[in-house]
């Protein structure tokens, strides 16, 4: 198995299948989401070389945690900073429904508040992928490494392969805490990626900014106004932008 600095990281398909089967066996015996996400975080850490910590977060329509699990204290601290500032790779992966790769956090300008708040932590590389089950985005899974360039495109593909069955399994866990018991409003918000992307396009044209910056503006506004990304995006498209945008 290759490590950072050697060949691109790839987990053999038979080994990946074994990991997923083990997760499935564990999760199907669990009724508590908190326990399930903790099991997933540990399995993710064990599956990707160079990882010092992993975490799984389930999020609501405003990017707030509804449940989370992490393997190490550094993950808890780095994640807490993301939710405190309302920005970071995990929140972006969830909101954009696409993987996020950070090869060297010290040189990455996408989330300045989060980057500065975790500068003293042993976090240099990050990869995060959304947890998508059907048409529902439940949250995100993320890996942290202490060295730059610890992850590459192969790591992204591996985490995506890992996240897909994990999200499906999470969505089928029974019990009152099960993430598939979402409100209709949340389902509507999560199904509206096209609306959000078009709103980002409007902001990009209006302000000459990047898609990343536009998405962050929408997320910040939704957080401030205690509403959803969908509502803020619809306001932009209607020509009546929410305050601050």
C-alpha positions as CSV (number, residue, x, y, z in Angstrom):
1,X,0.0,0.0,0.0
2,X,1.5,3.3,-1.1
3,X,2.2,6.2,1.4
4,X,2.4,9.9,0.9
5,X,5.4,10.8,-1.1
6,X,5.5,7.5,-3.0
7,X,3.0,6.3,-5.6
8,X,-0.6,7.6,-5.7
9,X,-2.7,6.0,-3.0
10,X,-5.0,3.2,-4.1
11,X,-6.7,0.6,-2.0
12,X,-7.1,-2.7,-3.9
13,X,-10.7,-3.4,-4.7
14,X,-10.7,-6.6,-2.8
15,X,-9.5,-4.8,0.3
16,X,-12.0,-2.0,-0.2
17,X,-14.7,-4.6,-0.5
18,X,-13.6,-6.2,2.8
19,X,-13.6,-2.8,4.5
20,X,-17.1,-2.0,3.3
21,X,-18.4,-5.4,4.3
22,X,-17.0,-4.9,7.7
23,X,-18.7,-1.5,8.0
24,X,-22.0,-3.0,6.8
25,X,-21.8,-5.7,9.4
26,X,-21.1,-3.2,12.1
27,X,-23.7,-0.6,11.1
28,X,-26.6,-3.0,10.6
29,X,-26.3,-4.0,14.2
30,X,-26.3,-0.4,15.4
31,X,-29.4,1.7,16.0
32,X,-27.7,4.9,17.2
33,X,-26.4,7.3,14.6
34,X,-23.7,8.6,16.9
35,X,-22.2,5.1,17.2
36,X,-22.5,4.5,13.5
37,X,-20.6,7.6,12.5
38,X,-17.9,6.8,15.0
39,X,-17.5,3.4,13.5
40,X,-17.3,4.9,10.0
41,X,-14.7,7.5,11.0
42,X,-12.4,4.8,12.4
43,X,-12.8,2.6,9.3
44,X,-12.0,5.6,7.1
45,X,-8.9,6.4,9.1
46,X,-7.7,2.8,8.8
47,X,-8.3,2.6,5.1
48,X,-6.3,5.6,3.8
49,X,-2.6,5.7,4.4
50,X,-1.0,8.8,6.1
51,X,-4.2,9.8,7.9
52,X,-3.8,11.0,11.5
53,X,-7.6,11.4,12.0
54,X,-10.9,11.0,10.4
55,X,-14.4,12.2,11.0
56,X,-18.0,11.9,9.9
57,X,-20.5,14.7,10.3
58,X,-24.2,14.7,9.5
59,X,-25.5,18.1,8.8
60,X,-28.8,19.9,8.5
61,X,-29.9,22.4,5.8
62,X,-27.9,25.2,7.5
63,X,-24.7,23.3,7.7
64,X,-25.1,22.6,11.4
65,X,-24.1,19.3,12.9
66,X,-26.9,16.9,13.9
67,X,-24.4,14.1,14.7
68,X,-20.7,13.6,14.4
69,X,-18.0,11.0,15.1
70,X,-14.2,11.4,15.1
71,X,-11.2,9.3,15.8
72,X,-8.9,11.8,17.4
73,X,-8.9,15.0,19.3
74,X,-7.3,16.9,16.4
75,X,-10.4,16.1,14.3
76,X,-12.7,17.3,17.0
77,X,-10.8,20.6,17.2
78,X,-10.5,21.1,13.5
79,X,-14.2,20.3,12.9
80,X,-15.4,22.6,15.7
81,X,-13.5,25.5,14.1
82,X,-15.3,24.8,10.8
83,X,-18.7,25.0,12.4
84,X,-17.7,28.0,14.5
85,X,-16.6,30.0,11.5
86,X,-19.2,28.5,9.1
87,X,-16.5,27.6,6.5
88,X,-14.1,24.8,5.7
89,X,-13.6,21.8,3.4
90,X,-16.2,19.7,5.2
91,X,-18.9,22.3,4.9
92,X,-18.0,23.0,1.3
93,X,-18.1,19.3,0.3
94,X,-21.5,19.1,1.9
95,X,-22.9,22.3,0.3
96,X,-21.4,21.7,-3.1
97,X,-22.0,18.0,-3.1
98,X,-18.5,17.4,-4.4
99,X,-15.2,16.2,-3.0
100,X,-12.7,18.8,-1.7
101,X,-9.0,18.2,-1.7
102,X,-6.5,20.4,0.3
103,X,-2.9,19.5,-0.5
104,X,-1.3,22.2,1.8
105,X,-3.6,24.1,4.1
106,X,-0.9,26.7,4.8
107,X,-1.0,27.7,1.1
108,X,-4.8,27.4,0.6
109,X,-6.8,30.7,0.7
110,X,-10.3,29.2,0.3
111,X,-11.2,29.4,4.0
112,X,-9.0,32.0,5.7
113,X,-10.8,32.1,9.1
114,X,-10.8,28.3,9.4
115,X,-7.2,28.1,8.1
116,X,-5.9,30.6,10.7
117,X,-7.8,29.0,13.5
118,X,-6.3,25.6,13.0
119,X,-2.8,26.8,12.1
120,X,-1.4,25.4,15.4
121,X,-2.9,22.0,14.9
122,X,-1.1,19.2,13.0
123,X,-3.3,19.6,9.9
124,X,-1.7,20.2,6.5
125,X,-3.6,18.0,4.1
126,X,-7.4,17.4,4.0
127,X,-9.8,15.4,1.8
128,X,-13.5,15.5,2.3
129,X,-16.4,13.9,0.4
130,X,-20.2,14.3,0.7
131,X,-22.3,11.5,2.0
132,X,-25.0,11.2,-0.6
133,X,-27.7,8.6,-0.4
134,X,-30.0,8.7,-3.4
135,X,-30.9,12.3,-3.7
136,X,-30.2,13.2,-0.1
137,X,-26.9,14.7,1.1
138,X,-26.6,13.6,4.7
139,X,-23.3,15.3,5.6
140,X,-19.6,14.7,4.9
141,X,-16.7,12.5,5.7
142,X,-13.2,13.9,6.1
143,X,-9.6,12.8,6.6
144,X,-6.7,14.9,8.1
145,X,-3.0,14.4,7.6
146,X,-0.1,16.1,9.3
147,X,2.1,16.5,6.2
148,X,1.5,18.5,3.0
149,X,0.6,16.5,-0.2
150,X,-0.5,13.5,1.8
151,X,-3.5,13.1,-0.4
152,X,-4.0,13.1,-4.1
153,X,-6.6,12.4,-6.8
154,X,-6.4,8.7,-5.9
155,X,-7.3,9.5,-2.3
156,X,-10.3,11.5,-3.5
157,X,-11.6,8.6,-5.5
158,X,-11.0,6.2,-2.7
159,X,-12.9,8.3,-0.2
160,X,-15.8,8.6,-2.7
161,X,-15.9,4.9,-3.1
162,X,-15.9,4.7,0.7
163,X,-18.5,7.4,1.2
164,X,-21.2,6.0,-1.3
165,X,-22.0,2.8,0.6
166,X,-21.4,4.4,3.9
167,X,-24.1,7.0,3.1
168,X,-26.5,4.3,1.9
169,X,-26.0,2.3,5.1
170,X,-26.4,5.4,7.3
171,X,-29.7,6.2,5.5
172,X,-31.1,2.8,6.4
173,X,-30.2,2.7,10.1
174,X,-33.4,2.2,12.0
175,X,-34.3,4.2,15.1
176,X,-35.5,7.7,16.1
177,X,-32.1,9.2,15.4
178,X,-31.9,7.8,11.8
179,X,-30.7,10.4,9.4
180,X,-33.3,9.4,6.8
181,X,-36.0,10.8,9.0
182,X,-35.4,14.3,7.6
183,X,-38.0,17.0,7.3
184,X,-39.5,17.6,3.8
185,X,-38.0,21.1,4.0
186,X,-34.5,19.6,4.3
187,X,-35.1,17.2,1.4
188,X,-36.3,20.1,-0.7
189,X,-33.1,22.1,0.1
190,X,-30.8,19.2,-0.6
191,X,-32.5,18.5,-3.9
192,X,-32.0,22.0,-5.1
193,X,-28.3,22.0,-6.1
194,X,-29.2,23.5,-9.5
195,X,-30.9,26.5,-7.9
196,X,-27.8,27.0,-5.6
197,X,-25.4,26.7,-8.5
198,X,-27.4,29.2,-10.6
199,X,-27.4,31.7,-7.6
200,X,-23.6,31.2,-7.4
201,X,-23.4,32.1,-11.1
202,X,-25.3,35.3,-10.5
203,X,-22.9,36.3,-7.7
204,X,-19.9,35.3,-9.8
205,X,-21.0,37.6,-12.6
206,X,-22.1,40.4,-10.3
207,X,-19.0,40.5,-8.2
208,X,-16.4,38.9,-10.5
209,X,-15.7,36.3,-7.8
210,X,-15.1,32.6,-7.9
211,X,-17.7,29.8,-7.5
212,X,-16.0,28.9,-4.2
213,X,-16.3,32.4,-2.9
214,X,-19.9,32.8,-4.1
215,X,-20.9,29.5,-2.4
216,X,-19.3,30.7,0.8
217,X,-21.3,33.9,0.6
218,X,-24.5,32.0,0.3
219,X,-23.6,29.7,3.2
220,X,-22.7,32.6,5.4
221,X,-25.9,34.4,4.6
222,X,-28.0,31.3,5.3
223,X,-26.3,30.8,8.6
224,X,-26.7,34.5,9.6
225,X,-30.4,34.6,8.7
226,X,-31.1,31.1,10.1
227,X,-32.6,30.0,6.8
228,X,-31.6,27.5,4.1
229,X,-29.2,27.7,1.2
230,X,-32.3,27.2,-1.0
231,X,-34.1,30.3,0.4
232,X,-31.1,32.5,0.0
233,X,-30.4,31.2,-3.5
234,X,-34.1,31.7,-4.6
235,X,-33.9,35.3,-3.3
236,X,-30.8,35.9,-5.5
237,X,-32.5,34.5,-8.6
238,X,-35.7,36.4,-8.0
239,X,-33.7,39.7,-8.0
240,X,-34.3,40.4,-4.4
241,X,-31.1,39.4,-2.7
242,X,-31.0,38.7,1.0
243,X,-29.3,41.4,3.1
244,X,-25.5,41.3,2.9
245,X,-25.3,39.8,-0.6
